[in-house]
Amino acid sequence: MSLAPVRFKLLGRCLKKRSHALDTRRRVIHTSTMEDLLKRELNTTKLRPIGGGGGCINHGEGYETDQGKFFVKMNGDKGARVMFEGENASLEAIAATGAVTVPKPIKVLDDPRGRGAMLIMEHVDMGGLRSYADQLGEQMARLHLHNEEVAKKAAAGSSRVGHGGDAAPAYVSQFGFHTKTCCGAIPQDNTWSDDWVSFYATRKLKLQLDLVEKDYHDRETRDLWPQLERKLPKFFEGLKVSPSLLHGDLWGGNAAENDKGPVIFDPASFYGHHEYELAIASMFGGFGGRFFSAYHKLLPKAPGWEARHELYKLFHYLNHWNHFGSSYRGSSVSIMKSLLKEY
């Protein structure tokens, strides 16, 4: 996976106050012990670095081996295994739908020095998303429609949850995911829920607001949240929300293309409202109008879409506040205030 052309294109979102701390956490120094582990796990005598890159959280390195090319993501944080296991499960779940291309995950390993972890996956050559933006828009819509297509084919009473990664995915009737995933470095509570509004309020927004309170003791968000929480059901009146498998962190730095078509990576998947996916996709650029037009041809905007779009952007601004510091406070507070004026 050649990340450098894609990752550094949009790293403006990472260049905030806490980026140095995150960069320090994700560094993993190559050692002979690590190389021996990779050779053993990949069944190779050759392990030649071929370049890599990094993002806001992790470092990556490509390797040429006797078995072909692989890409290894590394992180020295003590919670890295949870993060990579969630990403591994996300990639498996998305791949199982056949809707959009993702790198094939191989396995998650502990750092042999006793800290951090790594995720091995197939190496995919790719560059920035340009020619295939409209195709990716269509594929993301088909990913979001996949669970409903499964439901149409399912026999009565055959629904089950928590089986992401099956060769033939079964219908998932609840919101959540069968394992923790991390949006950035923050573990997400994906405990299954029958109610989307409750899931989004407690598992997504409240989780982020609790972290803001812990680190910043921000009085304004503390006062605004109970008011907004009471009004959340109004944003969904008359709307039927069905669980869709989501990438979960689809900003422009997590999408690319090669000569075969679009590729997405670094997912933080869960089953949620499909509209949630487009919030961060619209925040940092990288997709363009053709992507959104192709998406909405298959999944048209429902009444109230614009207000919910802002509501879903709120999660990401709070998440960025918690990752990169208070430069994202203003956007978070502004959205909370504007949403309170909607109803």
Contacts in CASP RR format, 6 or more apart in sequence:
PFRMAT RR
TARGET T0000
AUTHOR 0000-0000-0000
METHOD contacts of the structure
MODEL  1
MSLAPVRFKLLGRCLKKRSHALDTRRRVIHTSTMEDLLKRELNTTKLRPI
GGGGGCINHGEGYETDQGKFFVKMNGDKGARVMFEGENASLEAIAATGAV
TVPKPIKVLDDPRGRGAMLIMEHVDMGGLRSYADQLGEQMARLHLHNEEV
AKKAAAGSSRVGHGGDAAPAYVSQFGFHTKTCCGAIPQDNTWSDDWVSFY
ATRKLKLQLDLVEKDYHDRETRDLWPQLERKLPKFFEGLKVSPSLLHGDL
WGGNAAENDKGPVIFDPASFYGHHEYELAIASMFGGFGGRFFSAYHKLLP
KAPGWEARHELYKLFHYLNHWNHFGSSYRGSSVSIMKSLLKEY
1 52 0 8 1.000
1 62 0 8 1.000
1 71 0 8 1.000
1 103 0 8 1.000
1 121 0 8 1.000
1 122 0 8 1.000
1 123 0 8 1.000
1 124 0 8 1.000
1 126 0 8 1.000
1 265 0 8 1.000
2 51 0 8 1.000
2 52 0 8 1.000
2 123 0 8 1.000
2 124 0 8 1.000
2 125 0 8 1.000
2 126 0 8 1.000
2 127 0 8 1.000
3 52 0 8 1.000
3 53 0 8 1.000
3 54 0 8 1.000
3 55 0 8 1.000
3 60 0 8 1.000
3 71 0 8 1.000
4 51 0 8 1.000
4 52 0 8 1.000
4 53 0 8 1.000
4 54 0 8 1.000
5 126 0 8 1.000
5 127 0 8 1.000
5 128 0 8 1.000
5 256 0 8 1.000
6 126 0 8 1.000
6 127 0 8 1.000
6 128 0 8 1.000
6 129 0 8 1.000
6 252 0 8 1.000
6 253 0 8 1.000
6 255 0 8 1.000
6 256 0 8 1.000
7 53 0 8 1.000
7 54 0 8 1.000
7 55 0 8 1.000
7 253 0 8 1.000
8 53 0 8 1.000
8 54 0 8 1.000
8 55 0 8 1.000
9 128 0 8 1.000
9 252 0 8 1.000
9 253 0 8 1.000
9 286 0 8 1.000
10 251 0 8 1.000
10 252 0 8 1.000
10 253 0 8 1.000
10 284 0 8 1.000
10 285 0 8 1.000
10 286 0 8 1.000
11 55 0 8 1.000
11 56 0 8 1.000
12 284 0 8 1.000
13 56 0 8 1.000
13 251 0 8 1.000
13 284 0 8 1.000
13 320 0 8 1.000
13 324 0 8 1.000
14 22 0 8 1.000
14 55 0 8 1.000
14 56 0 8 1.000
14 324 0 8 1.000
16 320 0 8 1.000
16 323 0 8 1.000
16 324 0 8 1.000
16 325 0 8 1.000
16 327 0 8 1.000
16 328 0 8 1.000
17 324 0 8 1.000
17 325 0 8 1.000
17 326 0 8 1.000
17 327 0 8 1.000
18 323 0 8 1.000
18 324 0 8 1.000
18 325 0 8 1.000
19 56 0 8 1.000
19 324 0 8 1.000
22 56 0 8 1.000
22 57 0 8 1.000
22 185 0 8 1.000
22 323 0 8 1.000
22 324 0 8 1.000
25 57 0 8 1.000
25 75 0 8 1.000
25 76 0 8 1.000
25 77 0 8 1.000
25 185 0 8 1.000
26 54 0 8 1.000
26 55 0 8 1.000
26 57 0 8 1.000
26 58 0 8 1.000
26 59 0 8 1.000
26 74 0 8 1.000
26 75 0 8 1.000
26 76 0 8 1.000
26 77 0 8 1.000
27 59 0 8 1.000
27 76 0 8 1.000
28 34 0 8 1.000
28 59 0 8 1.000
28 74 0 8 1.000
28 75 0 8 1.000
28 76 0 8 1.000
28 111 0 8 1.000
28 116 0 8 1.000
28 118 0 8 1.000
30 61 0 8 1.000
31 112 0 8 1.000
31 113 0 8 1.000
33 112 0 8 1.000
33 113 0 8 1.000
34 111 0 8 1.000
34 112 0 8 1.000
34 113 0 8 1.000
35 47 0 8 1.000
36 112 0 8 1.000
37 109 0 8 1.000
37 112 0 8 1.000
38 44 0 8 1.000
38 47 0 8 1.000
38 63 0 8 1.000
38 72 0 8 1.000
38 120 0 8 1.000
39 45 0 8 1.000
39 47 0 8 1.000
39 65 0 8 1.000
41 107 0 8 1.000
41 109 0 8 1.000
41 120 0 8 1.000
42 63 0 8 1.000
42 65 0 8 1.000
42 67 0 8 1.000
42 70 0 8 1.000
42 120 0 8 1.000
43 66 0 8 1.000
43 67 0 8 1.000
44 65 0 8 1.000
44 66 0 8 1.000
44 67 0 8 1.000
45 66 0 8 1.000
46 64 0 8 1.000
46 65 0 8 1.000
46 66 0 8 1.000
47 63 0 8 1.000
47 64 0 8 1.000
47 65 0 8 1.000
48 63 0 8 1.000
48 64 0 8 1.000
48 65 0 8 1.000
49 61 0 8 1.000
49 62 0 8 1.000
49 63 0 8 1.000
50 62 0 8 1.000
50 63 0 8 1.000
50 64 0 8 1.000
50 69 0 8 1.000
50 123 0 8 1.000
51 61 0 8 1.000
51 62 0 8 1.000
52 60 0 8 1.000
52 61 0 8 1.000
52 62 0 8 1.000
52 71 0 8 1.000
53 59 0 8 1.000
53 60 0 8 1.000
53 61 0 8 1.000
54 60 0 8 1.000
56 184 0 8 1.000
56 323 0 8 1.000
56 324 0 8 1.000
57 75 0 8 1.000
57 83 0 8 1.000
57 184 0 8 1.000
57 185 0 8 1.000
58 73 0 8 1.000
58 74 0 8 1.000
58 75 0 8 1.000
59 73 0 8 1.000
59 74 0 8 1.000
59 75 0 8 1.000
60 71 0 8 1.000
60 72 0 8 1.000
60 73 0 8 1.000
60 74 0 8 1.000
61 71 0 8 1.000
61 72 0 8 1.000
61 74 0 8 1.000
62 69 0 8 1.000
62 70 0 8 1.000
62 71 0 8 1.000
62 72 0 8 1.000
62 123 0 8 1.000
63 69 0 8 1.000
63 70 0 8 1.000
63 71 0 8 1.000
63 72 0 8 1.000
63 123 0 8 1.000
68 123 0 8 1.000
69 122 0 8 1.000
69 123 0 8 1.000
70 106 0 8 1.000
70 120 0 8 1.000
70 121 0 8 1.000
70 122 0 8 1.000
70 123 0 8 1.000
71 103 0 8 1.000
71 120 0 8 1.000
71 121 0 8 1.000
71 122 0 8 1.000
71 123 0 8 1.000
71 124 0 8 1.000
72 118 0 8 1.000
72 119 0 8 1.000
72 120 0 8 1.000
72 121 0 8 1.000
73 84 0 8 1.000
73 87 0 8 1.000
73 118 0 8 1.000
73 119 0 8 1.000
73 121 0 8 1.000
74 80 0 8 1.000
74 111 0 8 1.000
74 116 0 8 1.000
74 117 0 8 1.000
74 118 0 8 1.000
75 83 0 8 1.000
75 84 0 8 1.000
75 116 0 8 1.000
75 117 0 8 1.000
75 118 0 8 1.000
76 111 0 8 1.000
76 115 0 8 1.000
76 116 0 8 1.000
76 117 0 8 1.000
77 83 0 8 1.000
77 116 0 8 1.000
77 185 0 8 1.000
78 115 0 8 1.000
78 116 0 8 1.000
79 116 0 8 1.000
79 117 0 8 1.000
79 187 0 8 1.000
80 111 0 8 1.000
80 116 0 8 1.000
80 117 0 8 1.000
80 118 0 8 1.000
81 108 0 8 1.000
81 110 0 8 1.000
81 116 0 8 1.000
81 117 0 8 1.000
82 180 0 8 1.000
82 182 0 8 1.000
82 187 0 8 1.000
83 117 0 8 1.000
83 181 0 8 1.000
83 182 0 8 1.000
83 184 0 8 1.000
83 185 0 8 1.000
83 187 0 8 1.000
84 108 0 8 1.000
84 117 0 8 1.000
84 118 0 8 1.000
84 119 0 8 1.000
85 108 0 8 1.000
85 179 0 8 1.000
85 180 0 8 1.000
86 179 0 8 1.000
86 180 0 8 1.000
86 181 0 8 1.000
86 182 0 8 1.000
86 268 0 8 1.000
86 269 0 8 1.000
87 105 0 8 1.000
87 119 0 8 1.000
87 181 0 8 1.000
87 182 0 8 1.000
87 266 0 8 1.000
87 267 0 8 1.000
87 268 0 8 1.000
88 105 0 8 1.000
88 107 0 8 1.000
88 108 0 8 1.000
88 119 0 8 1.000
89 164 0 8 1.000
89 165 0 8 1.000
89 177 0 8 1.000
89 178 0 8 1.000
89 179 0 8 1.000
89 181 0 8 1.000
89 269 0 8 1.000
90 177 0 8 1.000
90 181 0 8 1.000
90 247 0 8 1.000
90 248 0 8 1.000
90 267 0 8 1.000
90 268 0 8 1.000
90 269 0 8 1.000
91 102 0 8 1.000
91 103 0 8 1.000
91 104 0 8 1.000
91 105 0 8 1.000
91 121 0 8 1.000
91 265 0 8 1.000
91 267 0 8 1.000
92 105 0 8 1.000
92 164 0 8 1.000
92 165 0 8 1.000
93 164 0 8 1.000
93 165 0 8 1.000
93 169 0 8 1.000
93 177 0 8 1.000
93 245 0 8 1.000
93 269 0 8 1.000
94 100 0 8 1.000
94 102 0 8 1.000
94 143 0 8 1.000
94 245 0 8 1.000
94 247 0 8 1.000
94 264 0 8 1.000
94 267 0 8 1.000
94 269 0 8 1.000
95 102 0 8 1.000
95 104 0 8 1.000
95 165 0 8 1.000
96 164 0 8 1.000
96 165 0 8 1.000
96 166 0 8 1.000
96 167 0 8 1.000
96 168 0 8 1.000
96 169 0 8 1.000
97 142 0 8 1.000
97 143 0 8 1.000
97 146 0 8 1.000
97 169 0 8 1.000
97 245 0 8 1.000
98 146 0 8 1.000
99 139 0 8 1.000
99 140 0 8 1.000
99 142 0 8 1.000
99 143 0 8 1.000
99 146 0 8 1.000
100 136 0 8 1.000
100 139 0 8 1.000
100 140 0 8 1.000
100 142 0 8 1.000
100 143 0 8 1.000
100 262 0 8 1.000
100 264 0 8 1.000
101 260 0 8 1.000
101 261 0 8 1.000
101 262 0 8 1.000
101 263 0 8 1.000
101 264 0 8 1.000
102 263 0 8 1.000
102 264 0 8 1.000
102 265 0 8 1.000
102 267 0 8 1.000
103 121 0 8 1.000
103 122 0 8 1.000
103 123 0 8 1.000
103 124 0 8 1.000
103 263 0 8 1.000
103 265 0 8 1.000
104 121 0 8 1.000
104 122 0 8 1.000
105 119 0 8 1.000
105 120 0 8 1.000
105 121 0 8 1.000
106 120 0 8 1.000
106 121 0 8 1.000
106 122 0 8 1.000
107 119 0 8 1.000
107 120 0 8 1.000
108 117 0 8 1.000
108 118 0 8 1.000
108 119 0 8 1.000
108 120 0 8 1.000
109 117 0 8 1.000
109 118 0 8 1.000
109 119 0 8 1.000
109 120 0 8 1.000
110 116 0 8 1.000
110 117 0 8 1.000
111 117 0 8 1.000
111 118 0 8 1.000
124 258 0 8 1.000
124 263 0 8 1.000
124 265 0 8 1.000
125 258 0 8 1.000
126 256 0 8 1.000
126 257 0 8 1.000
126 258 0 8 1.000
126 263 0 8 1.000
127 256 0 8 1.000
127 257 0 8 1.000
127 258 0 8 1.000
128 255 0 8 1.000
128 256 0 8 1.000
128 257 0 8 1.000
129 136 0 8 1.000
129 252 0 8 1.000
129 255 0 8 1.000
129 256 0 8 1.000
129 257 0 8 1.000
129 262 0 8 1.000
129 286 0 8 1.000
129 287 0 8 1.000
129 291 0 8 1.000
130 257 0 8 1.000
131 257 0 8 1.000
131 261 0 8 1.000
132 257 0 8 1.000
132 261 0 8 1.000
132 262 0 8 1.000
133 262 0 8 1.000
133 287 0 8 1.000
133 288 0 8 1.000
133 289 0 8 1.000
133 290 0 8 1.000
133 291 0 8 1.000
133 294 0 8 1.000
134 290 0 8 1.000
134 291 0 8 1.000
134 293 0 8 1.000
134 294 0 8 1.000
135 261 0 8 1.000
135 262 0 8 1.000
135 294 0 8 1.000
136 255 0 8 1.000
136 257 0 8 1.000
136 262 0 8 1.000
136 264 0 8 1.000
136 287 0 8 1.000
136 291 0 8 1.000
136 294 0 8 1.000
137 287 0 8 1.000
137 291 0 8 1.000
137 292 0 8 1.000
137 294 0 8 1.000
137 295 0 8 1.000
138 294 0 8 1.000
138 295 0 8 1.000
138 297 0 8 1.000
138 298 0 8 1.000
139 262 0 8 1.000
140 247 0 8 1.000
140 250 0 8 1.000
140 264 0 8 1.000
140 277 0 8 1.000
140 295 0 8 1.000
141 274 0 8 1.000
141 294 0 8 1.000
141 295 0 8 1.000
141 296 0 8 1.000
141 297 0 8 1.000
141 298 0 8 1.000
141 299 0 8 1.000
142 298 0 8 1.000
143 244 0 8 1.000
143 245 0 8 1.000
143 247 0 8 1.000
144 244 0 8 1.000
144 245 0 8 1.000
144 246 0 8 1.000
144 274 0 8 1.000
144 277 0 8 1.000
144 299 0 8 1.000
145 244 0 8 1.000
145 274 0 8 1.000
145 298 0 8 1.000
145 299 0 8 1.000
146 169 0 8 1.000
146 244 0 8 1.000
146 245 0 8 1.000
147 169 0 8 1.000
147 171 0 8 1.000
147 172 0 8 1.000
147 242 0 8 1.000
147 243 0 8 1.000
147 244 0 8 1.000
147 245 0 8 1.000
147 271 0 8 1.000
148 242 0 8 1.000
148 244 0 8 1.000
150 169 0 8 1.000
150 170 0 8 1.000
150 171 0 8 1.000
151 159 0 8 1.000
151 171 0 8 1.000
154 170 0 8 1.000
154 171 0 8 1.000
158 170 0 8 1.000
158 171 0 8 1.000
159 170 0 8 1.000
159 171 0 8 1.000
159 172 0 8 1.000
159 173 0 8 1.000
160 170 0 8 1.000
160 171 0 8 1.000
160 172 0 8 1.000
161 172 0 8 1.000
161 173 0 8 1.000
161 174 0 8 1.000
161 178 0 8 1.000
161 192 0 8 1.000
162 172 0 8 1.000
162 177 0 8 1.000
162 178 0 8 1.000
162 192 0 8 1.000
163 169 0 8 1.000
163 170 0 8 1.000
163 172 0 8 1.000
163 178 0 8 1.000
164 177 0 8 1.000
164 178 0 8 1.000
172 243 0 8 1.000
172 245 0 8 1.000
172 271 0 8 1.000
173 194 0 8 1.000
173 243 0 8 1.000
174 192 0 8 1.000
174 193 0 8 1.000
174 194 0 8 1.000
174 243 0 8 1.000
174 271 0 8 1.000
175 192 0 8 1.000
175 193 0 8 1.000
175 194 0 8 1.000
175 195 0 8 1.000
175 196 0 8 1.000
175 199 0 8 1.000
175 243 0 8 1.000
175 270 0 8 1.000
175 271 0 8 1.000
175 272 0 8 1.000
176 190 0 8 1.000
176 191 0 8 1.000
176 192 0 8 1.000
176 193 0 8 1.000
176 199 0 8 1.000
176 203 0 8 1.000
176 243 0 8 1.000
176 270 0 8 1.000
176 271 0 8 1.000
176 272 0 8 1.000
177 190 0 8 1.000
177 269 0 8 1.000
177 270 0 8 1.000
177 271 0 8 1.000
178 190 0 8 1.000
179 190 0 8 1.000
180 187 0 8 1.000
180 188 0 8 1.000
180 189 0 8 1.000
180 190 0 8 1.000
181 187 0 8 1.000
181 188 0 8 1.000
181 190 0 8 1.000
181 248 0 8 1.000
181 267 0 8 1.000
181 268 0 8 1.000
181 269 0 8 1.000
181 270 0 8 1.000
182 188 0 8 1.000
182 268 0 8 1.000
183 248 0 8 1.000
183 249 0 8 1.000
183 268 0 8 1.000
183 319 0 8 1.000
184 249 0 8 1.000
184 268 0 8 1.000
184 319 0 8 1.000
184 323 0 8 1.000
185 323 0 8 1.000
186 207 0 8 1.000
186 208 0 8 1.000
186 211 0 8 1.000
186 319 0 8 1.000
186 322 0 8 1.000
186 323 0 8 1.000
188 203 0 8 1.000
188 204 0 8 1.000
188 207 0 8 1.000
188 268 0 8 1.000
188 270 0 8 1.000
189 202 0 8 1.000
189 203 0 8 1.000
189 207 0 8 1.000
190 203 0 8 1.000
190 270 0 8 1.000
191 203 0 8 1.000
193 199 0 8 1.000
193 203 0 8 1.000
196 236 0 8 1.000
196 241 0 8 1.000
196 243 0 8 1.000
196 272 0 8 1.000
196 273 0 8 1.000
197 232 0 8 1.000
197 233 0 8 1.000
197 236 0 8 1.000
197 241 0 8 1.000
199 272 0 8 1.000
200 232 0 8 1.000
200 273 0 8 1.000
200 276 0 8 1.000
200 315 0 8 1.000
201 229 0 8 1.000
201 232 0 8 1.000
204 315 0 8 1.000
205 225 0 8 1.000
205 229 0 8 1.000
205 314 0 8 1.000
205 315 0 8 1.000
205 318 0 8 1.000
206 225 0 8 1.000
206 229 0 8 1.000
208 315 0 8 1.000
208 318 0 8 1.000
208 319 0 8 1.000
208 321 0 8 1.000
208 322 0 8 1.000
209 221 0 8 1.000
209 222 0 8 1.000
209 225 0 8 1.000
209 318 0 8 1.000
211 322 0 8 1.000
212 218 0 8 1.000
212 221 0 8 1.000
212 318 0 8 1.000
212 321 0 8 1.000
212 322 0 8 1.000
212 332 0 8 1.000
213 221 0 8 1.000
213 222 0 8 1.000
215 322 0 8 1.000
216 321 0 8 1.000
216 326 0 8 1.000
216 329 0 8 1.000
218 329 0 8 1.000
220 333 0 8 1.000
221 332 0 8 1.000
221 333 0 8 1.000
221 336 0 8 1.000
224 333 0 8 1.000
224 336 0 8 1.000
224 337 0 8 1.000
224 340 0 8 1.000
225 336 0 8 1.000
227 340 0 8 1.000
228 336 0 8 1.000
228 339 0 8 1.000
228 340 0 8 1.000
231 339 0 8 1.000
231 340 0 8 1.000
231 342 0 8 1.000
231 343 0 8 1.000
232 311 0 8 1.000
234 342 0 8 1.000
234 343 0 8 1.000
235 304 0 8 1.000
235 307 0 8 1.000
235 308 0 8 1.000
235 311 0 8 1.000
235 339 0 8 1.000
235 342 0 8 1.000
235 343 0 8 1.000
236 308 0 8 1.000
239 302 0 8 1.000
239 303 0 8 1.000
239 304 0 8 1.000
241 272 0 8 1.000
241 273 0 8 1.000
243 271 0 8 1.000
243 272 0 8 1.000
244 271 0 8 1.000
244 272 0 8 1.000
244 273 0 8 1.000
244 274 0 8 1.000
244 277 0 8 1.000
245 269 0 8 1.000
245 271 0 8 1.000
246 269 0 8 1.000
246 270 0 8 1.000
246 271 0 8 1.000
246 272 0 8 1.000
246 274 0 8 1.000
246 276 0 8 1.000
246 277 0 8 1.000
247 254 0 8 1.000
247 264 0 8 1.000
247 267 0 8 1.000
247 268 0 8 1.000
247 269 0 8 1.000
247 277 0 8 1.000
248 267 0 8 1.000
248 268 0 8 1.000
248 269 0 8 1.000
248 270 0 8 1.000
248 276 0 8 1.000
248 277 0 8 1.000
248 280 0 8 1.000
249 266 0 8 1.000
249 267 0 8 1.000
249 268 0 8 1.000
249 280 0 8 1.000
250 264 0 8 1.000
250 277 0 8 1.000
250 278 0 8 1.000
250 280 0 8 1.000
250 281 0 8 1.000
251 280 0 8 1.000
251 281 0 8 1.000
251 283 0 8 1.000
251 284 0 8 1.000
251 285 0 8 1.000
252 281 0 8 1.000
252 284 0 8 1.000
252 285 0 8 1.000
252 286 0 8 1.000
252 287 0 8 1.000
253 266 0 8 1.000
253 284 0 8 1.000
253 286 0 8 1.000
254 264 0 8 1.000
254 265 0 8 1.000
254 266 0 8 1.000
254 267 0 8 1.000
255 262 0 8 1.000
255 263 0 8 1.000
255 264 0 8 1.000
255 265 0 8 1.000
255 286 0 8 1.000
255 287 0 8 1.000
256 262 0 8 1.000
256 263 0 8 1.000
256 264 0 8 1.000
256 265 0 8 1.000
257 263 0 8 1.000
273 308 0 8 1.000
273 312 0 8 1.000
274 299 0 8 1.000
275 302 0 8 1.000
275 305 0 8 1.000
275 308 0 8 1.000
275 309 0 8 1.000
275 312 0 8 1.000
276 312 0 8 1.000
276 315 0 8 1.000
278 292 0 8 1.000
278 295 0 8 1.000
278 309 0 8 1.000
278 312 0 8 1.000
279 309 0 8 1.000
279 312 0 8 1.000
279 313 0 8 1.000
279 315 0 8 1.000
279 316 0 8 1.000
280 313 0 8 1.000
280 316 0 8 1.000
281 287 0 8 1.000
281 291 0 8 1.000
281 292 0 8 1.000
282 292 0 8 1.000
282 309 0 8 1.000
282 313 0 8 1.000
283 313 0 8 1.000
283 316 0 8 1.000
307 339 0 8 1.000
307 342 0 8 1.000
310 335 0 8 1.000
310 338 0 8 1.000
310 339 0 8 1.000
311 335 0 8 1.000
311 339 0 8 1.000
313 335 0 8 1.000
314 332 0 8 1.000
314 335 0 8 1.000
314 336 0 8 1.000
314 339 0 8 1.000
317 328 0 8 1.000
317 331 0 8 1.000
317 332 0 8 1.000
317 335 0 8 1.000
318 328 0 8 1.000
318 332 0 8 1.000
320 328 0 8 1.000
321 328 0 8 1.000
321 329 0 8 1.000
321 332 0 8 1.000
END
